[in-house]
Amino acid sequence: MSTLQRFLRGSAGAGVAVAARGVGAVVLNKLLAVYGGPGGLTLLAHFQNLLSLFTTLPGEGVNVGITKYLAPLRAGSGRYRAWLGAGVLLNAGTLLLGMALLLLRPALLTELLGTGLKLRLGFGVGVVLLVSYALLQTLLLAAGRLRNYVLLTVLLSAMSVAAVAVVLLRGGSAGEALLTYQLAQGSMAVPALALAFRGGLVHRWRGRMSAAALRGLGRFLLMAVSLLLFGKAVDFAVRDLLIARYGLARTDLWQAVAKLSDNYTMVFSAVISSVYYPRLAALVGQPAAMRRYVRTVLFLLAPVLAVCLSLIYLLQSWLLPLLFEPRFLAARPLLAPQLLGDWAKFLSWLLLYQLTARAQVGRYVVVQMGAAALYVSILAILLPRYQLLGATLTHAVHYCLLLVACAVYFRADWRPSA
């Protein structure tokens, strides 16, 4: 099977899961835009961003490493148990850090959930469930159990939307709806555990903890720390700035464009994480084959993404009121730079995934740090001059410059082999 056929076949296999996540996100956005009150869409995004502060280290760090190291191993083998044990330990450690953050900064939840003790305890339980679900889902993906992954994703999307709809349609507050959304997603840890047990993927740890496994996964954890500090935290701070400067209702316009972007970014990320990255990780020891794979996927997706994003731009007057509300038509001037920036972002991600696959921690951290500094610098220049438009202009300029830098650094991947 050729490289292109393998990628397309894997992408088709993940199509149902991607579609389920996409439809779920669209309906969820619509519910908050219509029934969540002024700023409901922004509160949803802020809540999701807050969740990412607690789930990035395990999800984007430890579990990425688990995928890399468990994929070639037989479930139940000594090495498999060693890597799994190290992964569980590091996931537990990140959870403790998250809980400590909540104790030190309780104000993080005040704006979104209020000061009620039950809501805060519910949030903590939800975080534990989400991290557990992410780990179990990683085990299924590493073992190639794509059907199980698809089933869980479909159930998660349906449960999340149904739970939020019940709360909002019964007159519940946006905060109650957001917590219900979190707990509904976290509840999928139960069927995920059942599927992992059934597949023989969950084993008791025996013997001493492997220092080599901890070091190996620790490199991915360090990369996730940089993503958290220079990515997720920056996003959270920028949204806080926009809310403080323009208010929830006006920030909703920027958030609508960002949410539209999130919908197709989620689709892209699902395909890349379930199809592209596992194959990339498997080719780390074959540099020439890895370059061919990256180049094939890159030149396949560049024009496809350009066409799809152009279509979204042409349909903006129909999509914005359909996905949100008619008042969001006022966000049309913000869309073009967002789409351009997303095209550059997706292509740069394809190249930067090589740093993750090779566990090149130092270079990855430098990229994250430099990208964050570049973003903040551009935002400081454009936001005062262009107001909300400056936020999406910053997105476009930032990722176009990042893509140029990636193209120069990974130039061997753009050129056919001699």
Residue pairs with C-beta under 8 A, 6 or more apart in sequence:
1 9
3 292
3 293
3 296
4 296
4 300
6 279
7 275
7 276
7 279
7 293
7 296
7 297
7 300
10 146
10 274
10 275
10 279
11 271
11 275
13 146
13 150
13 275
14 146
14 149
14 150
14 270
14 271
14 274
14 275
16 150
16 153
16 154
17 149
17 150
17 153
17 154
17 270
17 274
18 266
18 267
18 270
18 271
20 150
20 153
20 154
20 156
20 157
20 158
21 153
21 156
21 157
21 266
21 267
21 270
22 263
22 264
22 266
22 267
23 157
24 156
24 157
24 158
24 160
24 161
25 157
25 262
25 263
25 266
26 263
26 323
27 161
27 165
28 44
28 160
28 161
28 164
28 181
29 41
29 44
29 259
29 263
29 323
29 324
30 323
30 324
31 161
31 164
31 165
31 168
31 177
32 40
32 41
32 43
32 44
32 164
32 168
32 174
32 177
33 40
33 41
33 252
33 256
33 323
33 324
33 325
33 328
34 325
35 168
35 169
36 43
36 44
36 168
36 174
36 177
37 174
38 248
38 249
38 252
39 243
39 247
39 248
39 249
39 251
39 252
40 174
40 252
41 252
41 255
41 256
41 259
41 324
42 239
42 243
42 248
42 251
42 252
42 255
43 112
43 174
43 178
43 248
44 174
44 178
44 259
45 239
45 255
45 258
45 259
45 262
46 111
46 112
46 236
46 239
46 240
46 243
47 112
47 178
47 181
47 182
49 232
49 235
49 236
49 239
50 108
50 109
50 112
50 236
51 127
51 130
51 182
52 232
53 98
53 101
53 108
53 228
53 232
53 233
53 236
54 98
54 101
54 127
54 130
54 131
55 127
55 130
55 131
55 134
56 224
56 227
56 228
56 231
56 232
57 94
57 97
57 98
57 221
57 224
57 225
57 228
58 90
58 91
58 94
58 95
58 131
58 134
58 135
58 224
59 131
59 134
59 224
60 223
60 224
60 227
60 228
61 94
61 217
61 220
61 221
61 222
61 223
61 224
61 225
61 227
62 87
62 90
62 91
62 94
62 135
62 217
62 220
62 221
62 224
63 87
63 91
63 134
63 135
63 138
64 220
64 223
64 224
64 277
64 356
65 87
65 216
65 217
65 219
65 220
65 221
65 359
66 83
66 84
66 87
66 135
66 138
66 139
66 142
66 217
67 138
67 141
67 142
67 277
67 278
67 281
68 220
68 281
68 284
68 357
68 359
69 83
69 213
69 216
69 217
70 80
70 83
70 84
70 139
70 142
70 143
71 142
71 144
71 278
71 281
71 282
72 282
73 79
73 80
73 83
74 80
75 143
75 199
75 200
75 201
75 203
76 200
76 203
80 203
81 203
81 204
81 205
81 206
81 207
82 207
82 210
82 212
82 213
83 210
83 213
83 216
83 217
84 139
84 202
84 203
84 205
85 205
85 209
85 210
85 213
86 209
86 210
86 213
86 214
86 216
86 217
87 135
87 138
87 213
87 217
88 135
88 205
89 209
89 214
90 214
90 217
90 218
90 221
91 131
91 132
91 135
94 131
94 221
95 127
95 128
95 131
98 127
99 124
99 127
101 108
102 108
102 109
102 120
102 123
102 124
106 120
109 119
109 120
109 123
112 175
112 178
113 119
113 120
113 123
113 175
113 178
113 179
114 175
119 175
119 176
119 179
122 179
122 182
122 183
123 179
123 182
125 183
125 186
126 179
126 182
126 183
126 185
126 186
127 182
127 186
128 186
129 183
129 185
129 186
129 187
129 189
130 182
130 185
130 186
130 189
132 186
132 189
132 192
132 193
133 185
133 186
133 188
133 189
133 192
136 189
136 192
136 193
136 195
136 196
136 202
137 149
137 152
137 192
139 196
139 201
139 202
140 148
140 149
140 152
140 192
140 195
140 196
140 199
140 201
141 149
141 273
141 274
141 278
142 278
143 199
143 201
145 195
145 199
145 201
146 274
148 195
148 199
149 274
151 195
152 188
152 191
152 192
152 195
153 270
155 188
155 191
156 184
156 185
156 188
159 184
159 185
159 187
159 188
160 181
160 184
160 185
162 184
163 180
163 181
163 183
163 184
164 177
164 180
164 181
164 184
166 180
167 176
167 177
167 180
168 174
168 177
172 180
193 202
196 202
216 359
219 359
219 361
220 356
220 359
222 361
222 365
223 355
223 356
223 359
223 361
223 364
223 365
223 368
226 364
226 365
226 368
226 369
227 368
229 368
229 372
230 368
230 369
230 371
230 372
231 368
231 371
231 372
234 372
234 375
234 376
238 379
238 391
239 251
239 255
242 251
242 254
242 388
242 391
243 251
246 254
246 387
246 388
250 388
251 388
252 328
253 328
253 330
253 331
253 334
253 388
254 331
254 334
254 388
254 391
254 392
256 320
256 323
256 324
256 328
256 331
257 331
257 334
257 335
257 338
257 392
258 338
259 323
259 324
260 312
260 319
260 320
260 323
260 335
260 338
261 338
261 339
261 342
263 323
264 308
264 309
264 312
264 342
265 342
265 345
265 346
268 305
268 346
272 349
272 350
272 353
276 297
276 350
276 353
277 353
277 356
277 357
279 293
280 290
280 293
280 294
280 353
280 354
280 357
281 357
283 289
283 290
283 293
283 357
284 290
284 357
284 358
288 417
290 354
290 357
291 412
291 413
291 417
292 417
294 350
294 351
294 354
294 410
294 413
295 413
295 414
295 415
295 416
297 350
298 347
298 350
298 351
298 413
298 414
301 346
301 347
301 350
302 347
305 343
305 346
305 347
306 343
309 339
309 340
309 342
309 343
310 339
312 319
312 335
312 339
313 335
313 336
313 339
316 332
316 335
317 329
317 332
320 328
320 329
320 331
320 332
321 328
321 329
333 389
334 388
334 389
334 391
334 392
335 392
337 389
337 392
337 393
337 395
337 396
338 392
338 395
338 396
340 396
340 400
341 392
341 395
341 396
341 397
341 398
341 399
341 400
342 395
342 399
344 396
344 399
344 400
344 402
344 403
345 399
345 402
345 403
347 403
347 406
348 399
348 402
348 403
348 406
351 406
351 407
351 409
351 410
351 413
352 364
352 367
352 406
354 410
354 413
355 363
355 364
355 367
356 364
371 398
371 402
374 398
374 401
374 402
375 394
375 398
378 394
378 397
378 398
379 390
379 391
379 394
382 390
382 391
382 393
382 394
382 397
383 390
383 391
383 394
384 390
386 393
407 414
